[in-house]
Amino acid sequence: SGERTQQVDIYFSFIGNFSFPEAAPPTPEELAAKEKRLKKLANQRAAHQRFYAKKKAAHKRQNQSEPQPEKELRTA
């Protein structure tokens, strides 16, 4: 999904280990916004893949149409 989590332990002088309070569960609006963002990212990823596939095919066609120079063989 592209999302990662990492645990960080914070130690303060005189307090010791500090932990943040637990986050409230996401609201339906937050879930909808996250789903919308994930769909947008998926669409962007697909568009980039199509673009680079098209670019790669054009590059391949160009290289096939140009004659390759012959290499000279050297004998020692």
Distance bins in CASP14 RR format, pairs under 12 A and 6 or more apart:
PFRMAT RR
TARGET T0000
AUTHOR 0000-0000-0000
RMODE 2
METHOD distances of the structure
MODEL  1
1 34 0 0 0 0 0 1 0 0 0 0 0
1 35 0 0 0 0 0 1 0 0 0 0 0
1 37 0 0 0 0 0 1 0 0 0 0 0
1 38 1 0 0 1 0 0 0 0 0 0 0
1 41 0 0 0 0 1 0 0 0 0 0 0
1 42 0 0 0 0 0 1 0 0 0 0 0
2 37 0 0 0 0 0 1 0 0 0 0 0
2 38 0 0 0 0 1 0 0 0 0 0 0
2 41 0 0 0 0 1 0 0 0 0 0 0
2 42 0 0 0 0 0 1 0 0 0 0 0
2 45 0 0 0 0 0 1 0 0 0 0 0
3 34 0 0 0 0 1 0 0 0 0 0 0
3 37 0 0 0 0 0 1 0 0 0 0 0
3 38 0 0 0 0 1 0 0 0 0 0 0
3 41 0 0 0 0 0 1 0 0 0 0 0
5 23 0 0 0 0 0 1 0 0 0 0 0
7 17 0 0 0 0 0 1 0 0 0 0 0
7 19 0 0 0 0 0 1 0 0 0 0 0
7 20 0 0 0 0 0 1 0 0 0 0 0
8 17 0 0 0 0 0 1 0 0 0 0 0
8 18 0 0 0 0 0 1 0 0 0 0 0
8 19 0 0 0 0 1 0 0 0 0 0 0
8 20 0 0 0 0 1 0 0 0 0 0 0
9 16 0 0 0 0 1 0 0 0 0 0 0
9 17 1 0 0 1 0 0 0 0 0 0 0
9 18 0 0 0 0 1 0 0 0 0 0 0
9 19 0 0 0 0 1 0 0 0 0 0 0
9 20 0 0 0 0 0 1 0 0 0 0 0
10 16 0 0 0 0 1 0 0 0 0 0 0
10 17 1 0 0 1 0 0 0 0 0 0 0
10 18 1 0 1 0 0 0 0 0 0 0 0
10 19 1 0 0 1 0 0 0 0 0 0 0
10 20 0 0 0 0 1 0 0 0 0 0 0
11 17 1 0 1 0 0 0 0 0 0 0 0
11 18 1 0 0 1 0 0 0 0 0 0 0
11 19 0 0 0 0 0 1 0 0 0 0 0
12 18 1 0 1 0 0 0 0 0 0 0 0
12 19 0 0 0 0 0 1 0 0 0 0 0
23 30 0 0 0 0 0 1 0 0 0 0 0
24 30 0 0 0 0 1 0 0 0 0 0 0
25 31 0 0 0 0 1 0 0 0 0 0 0
26 32 0 0 0 0 1 0 0 0 0 0 0
26 33 0 0 0 0 1 0 0 0 0 0 0
26 34 1 0 0 1 0 0 0 0 0 0 0
26 35 0 0 0 0 0 1 0 0 0 0 0
27 33 0 0 0 0 1 0 0 0 0 0 0
27 34 0 0 0 0 0 1 0 0 0 0 0
28 34 0 0 0 0 0 1 0 0 0 0 0
28 35 0 0 0 0 0 1 0 0 0 0 0
29 35 0 0 0 0 0 1 0 0 0 0 0
29 36 0 0 0 0 0 1 0 0 0 0 0
30 36 0 0 0 0 0 1 0 0 0 0 0
30 37 0 0 0 0 0 1 0 0 0 0 0
31 37 0 0 0 0 0 1 0 0 0 0 0
31 38 0 0 0 0 0 1 0 0 0 0 0
32 38 0 0 0 0 0 1 0 0 0 0 0
32 39 0 0 0 0 0 1 0 0 0 0 0
33 39 0 0 0 0 0 1 0 0 0 0 0
33 40 0 0 0 0 0 1 0 0 0 0 0
34 40 0 0 0 0 0 1 0 0 0 0 0
34 41 0 0 0 0 0 1 0 0 0 0 0
35 41 0 0 0 0 0 1 0 0 0 0 0
35 42 0 0 0 0 0 1 0 0 0 0 0
36 42 0 0 0 0 0 1 0 0 0 0 0
36 43 0 0 0 0 0 1 0 0 0 0 0
37 43 0 0 0 0 0 1 0 0 0 0 0
37 44 0 0 0 0 0 1 0 0 0 0 0
38 44 0 0 0 0 0 1 0 0 0 0 0
38 45 0 0 0 0 0 1 0 0 0 0 0
39 45 0 0 0 0 0 1 0 0 0 0 0
39 46 0 0 0 0 0 1 0 0 0 0 0
40 46 0 0 0 0 0 1 0 0 0 0 0
40 47 0 0 0 0 0 1 0 0 0 0 0
41 47 0 0 0 0 0 1 0 0 0 0 0
41 48 0 0 0 0 0 1 0 0 0 0 0
42 48 0 0 0 0 0 1 0 0 0 0 0
42 49 0 0 0 0 0 1 0 0 0 0 0
43 49 0 0 0 0 0 1 0 0 0 0 0
43 50 0 0 0 0 0 1 0 0 0 0 0
44 50 0 0 0 0 0 1 0 0 0 0 0
44 51 0 0 0 0 0 1 0 0 0 0 0
45 51 0 0 0 0 0 1 0 0 0 0 0
45 52 0 0 0 0 0 1 0 0 0 0 0
46 52 0 0 0 0 0 1 0 0 0 0 0
46 53 0 0 0 0 0 1 0 0 0 0 0
47 53 0 0 0 0 0 1 0 0 0 0 0
47 54 0 0 0 0 0 1 0 0 0 0 0
48 54 0 0 0 0 0 1 0 0 0 0 0
48 55 0 0 0 0 0 1 0 0 0 0 0
49 55 0 0 0 0 0 1 0 0 0 0 0
49 56 0 0 0 0 0 1 0 0 0 0 0
50 56 0 0 0 0 0 1 0 0 0 0 0
50 57 0 0 0 0 0 1 0 0 0 0 0
51 57 0 0 0 0 0 1 0 0 0 0 0
51 58 0 0 0 0 0 1 0 0 0 0 0
52 58 0 0 0 0 0 1 0 0 0 0 0
52 59 0 0 0 0 0 1 0 0 0 0 0
53 59 0 0 0 0 0 1 0 0 0 0 0
53 60 0 0 0 0 0 1 0 0 0 0 0
54 60 0 0 0 0 0 1 0 0 0 0 0
54 61 0 0 0 0 0 1 0 0 0 0 0
55 61 0 0 0 0 0 1 0 0 0 0 0
55 62 0 0 0 0 0 1 0 0 0 0 0
56 62 0 0 0 0 0 1 0 0 0 0 0
56 63 0 0 0 0 0 1 0 0 0 0 0
57 63 0 0 0 0 0 1 0 0 0 0 0
57 64 0 0 0 0 0 1 0 0 0 0 0
58 64 0 0 0 0 0 1 0 0 0 0 0
58 65 0 0 0 0 0 1 0 0 0 0 0
59 65 0 0 0 0 0 1 0 0 0 0 0
59 66 0 0 0 0 0 1 0 0 0 0 0
60 66 0 0 0 0 0 1 0 0 0 0 0
END
